[in-house]
Amino acid sequence: MTKSKGSTTPPFVRPYAPSWVDRVLEELDRLPGPAWLAFLALGAVGVVVQLAIQFSSGDYQPGSFLPLHIWTMASYAYLLAMIFYLDKAAASAAKAFRPVLRTAHPESPSDAPMMSFDELRYQMTTLPPGPALWAAVLGALGLGLAPLLVIGRTLTAALVMFDLPTQPLPMTAALIHIILTQAVAGVLIFHTVHQLRLIHHVYLHHADINLYRLPPLYAFSIPTAMTAGGLLVYNYIFFAVSPFLRQQPVGQALGVFFSLIAIITFVWPLWGAHRRLVQEKKKLLQKSSARFEATVARLHDGLDRKRLSGMDELNKALGSLELEQAALRRIPTWPWEPGTVRGVTVAVVLPIILWLIQTLLEKMLA
């Protein structure tokens, strides 16, 4: 890359190459039509191929487990779509955040070096290749193979339990599909940690905090909310197609666990911004209180000396300082719009309320 004539900004150099999943998503994005259609088609291909292989054995009996089978076969496309749309949201958030991005000096000289806008956007939307590959491998091994080795259950017994064929070909196809799906799940986990840690870091060390310029600071609450929402939707779909799990203590515990994880993914990356906003608010309130104290001292001095000239100006000054302090106290210190947090709250709480109502009705009608 060469610098353009008269330019004072050096050209952006990528800190690392794109990962394999970024290259796959880039190719999918180049396909004609909207991106969601490409992911829908990708999931449909997985379902058709797997069902065709399973029906070929002659002993496939989907029965009541068919919705679970379809979701299991298509969920890898959902996981890829989550990564894709979270990257899109992060790119838009980086652009909205740009007015408050600190590029002159980091918050502390001991912290990481300065971060340009191009670097921020690239790191927000691109995974480093090495860790992304390891995440896929660990996801395939830890999330794909480990569940098949649960105590007292062989792969054949697990397939029979879920009405899946046990012939060699469909069994092998199911195993490969599970491993590939969980490899993508491993990448999604790494993607979530990578993106949310970066948001936390940027808020702590690369944001100009100004209580009177809050909208840019709300930018990254959108991808964090989408991350929480995406995890919740995956969780709810899984339980919707697995009604038997809703009655099991293990299934209920998993539901609560994933809801907590979703809440953490929304709140934790924004915690650094919250702390800095609280500090800035305290600083401004202290300055305003000091001015109020000085103005009151001048008022008292004038009264003691019986010099009443200028009292009207002092009274107006005190009133203005009171208005300033009241306005400062009303400024929120969490970097999100009220509608964003309401949406996440509804997404977490509403399904739980509906489940409790359904459970209560079932017990009353039993």
C-alpha positions, -999 to +999 in steps of 0.1 A: +000+000+000+012+035-008+004+067+008-017+091-013-002+125-023-006+151+004-019+126+030-008+129+066-024+097+078-004+065+072-023+037+053-040+012+075-021-021+079-041-051+090-028-064+124-035-099+113-051-118+084-088-128+084-097-161+099-113-190+080-148-181+093-144-145+081-134-158+046-165-181+046-188-153+056-173-130+030-180-155+003-216-160+015-221-122+016-211-120-021-239-143-031-268-126-049-298-117-027-300-108+009-276-125+034-304-140+055-315-160+024-280-174+020-280-186+056-315-200+053-305-219+022-273-232+040-294-245+069-319-261+044-290-279+026-279-293+060-314-306+068-320-321+033-286-339+032-289-353+067-325-364+063-318-380+030-289-400+045-310-410+075-340-421+054-316-442+032-310-465+061-347-476+061-351-475+099-354-437+105-384-429+126-385-392+133-418-391+152-421-364+178-383-357+176-385-343+140-385-306+151-354-313+172-337-332+143-344-303+119-331-277+143-300-297+151-293-301+114-298-264+106-284-248+138-249-244+123-263-219+098-279-200+127-245-199+145-228-186+114-255-160+108-250-148+144-213-142+138-221-124+105-248-101+119-228-094+150-200-082+128-223-060+109-236-045+141-201-040+154-190-022+122-220+002+125-214+007+162-177+015+156-188+042+130-213+057+155-186+056+183-160+073+162-167+109+174-156+099+210-128+075+200-096+087+216-068+086+190-044+112+204-035+096+238-047+065+256-063+070+289-032+059+307+004+059+294+009+024+307-020+010+287-021-004+252-010+019+224-034+042+205-061+026+184-072+042+151-107+039+138-097+015+110-080-007+136-110-006+158-134-015+131-111-043+118-106-059+151-143-057+159-153-075+128-124-099+121-111-128+142-074-136+144-068-168+123-048-189+148-072-186+178-102-189+156-089-222+142-081-235+177-116-224+188-131-246+161-109-276+170-117-273+207-154-268+199-154-299+178-136-320+205-151-305+236-187-297+225-191-323+198-174-354+210-176-350+248-214-352+250-212-385+231-190-399+259-214-393+288-215-418+316-232-450+307-242-441+272-227-452+239-233-433+206-257-460+195-278-457+227-279-420+223-291-423+187-318-448+197-330-425+225-336-397+200-352-420+173-322-417+150-310-446+127-280-467+139-268-479+105-231-471+099-237-445+071-263-423+088-245-427+122-213-414+106-231-386+089-248-376+121-215-377+140-198-355+113-226-331+114-225-327+152-188-322+152-189-295+124-218-277+142-200-277+174-168-264+157-188-234+145-202-231+181-167-230+194-159-202+170-190-183+181-179-186+217-145-172+208-160-145+187-182-134+216-153-133+240-131-115+215-157-089+206-170-082+240-135-079+256-126-054+229-157-033+236-148-034+273-112-024+266-122+005+242-146+020+267-119+019+294-089+032+275-099+047+242-131+067+248-135+104+255-161+105+282-184+135+280-217+135+299-231+161+275-223+139+245-237+105+254-252+091+221-219+079+206-212+061+239-244+041+234-231+027+202-217-006+214-248-015+235-264-026+202-239-055+195-239-065+231-277-066+231-277-085+199-253-110+213-275-115+244-306-118+222-290-142+198-280-165+226-315-163+241-332-171+208-309-201+203-317-213+238-355-208+234-356-225+200-338-255+215-362-258+243-392-252+220-382-282+199-372-303+230-403-300+252-392-330+273-362-310+285-384-283+300-397-309+325-362-321+335-342-304+364-311-305+342-329-288+313-344-261+336-309-254+351-295-251+316-322-226+307-314-205+337-277-208+331-279-195+295-302-167+305-276-156+330-249-159+304-270-137+281-274-110+308-236-111+314-228-107+277-250-076+277-238-059+309-201-068+313-187-052+282-204-019+292-192-020+328-160+000+320-180+028+304-204+028+334-174+032+358-159+061+338-193+078+334-198+076+372-163+091+378-170+119+353-204+126+369-188+128+404-161+151+391-186+175+375-208+174+405-178+182+428-169+212+406-204+224+406-206+221+443-174+240+448-188+268+426-220+267+446-200+269+479-180+298+466-211+317+455-228+311+489-196+324+506-198+356+485-235+359+494-228+356+531-199+380+529-222+406+513-249+401+539-224+404+567-210+436+553-245+449+545-235+453+509-266+442+491-256+454+456-252+424+432-274+401+453-297+396+423-268+383+402-257+360+430-292+347+434-294+340+397-260+323+398-271+300+427-303+292+408-283+283+377-259+261+397-289+243+413-303+236+378-269+224+367-266+200+396-301+187+391-294+181+354-262+163+362-279+140+387-304+130+360-278+121+334-276+082+332-243+064+337-251+032+318-241+035+281-274+023+266-307+037+254-336+029+277-353+010+249-323-013+245-322-025+281-360-029+281-358-051+250-331-073+267-351-075+299-383-086+280-363-112+261-350-127+293-380-124+316-410-130+293-402-166+283-396-175+319-430-160+329-447-179+301-430-211+312-441-206+348-477-199+338-477-230+316-463-252+344-488-238+368-517-245+345-505-280+338-504-287+375-539-272+381-554-292+352-536-324+360 
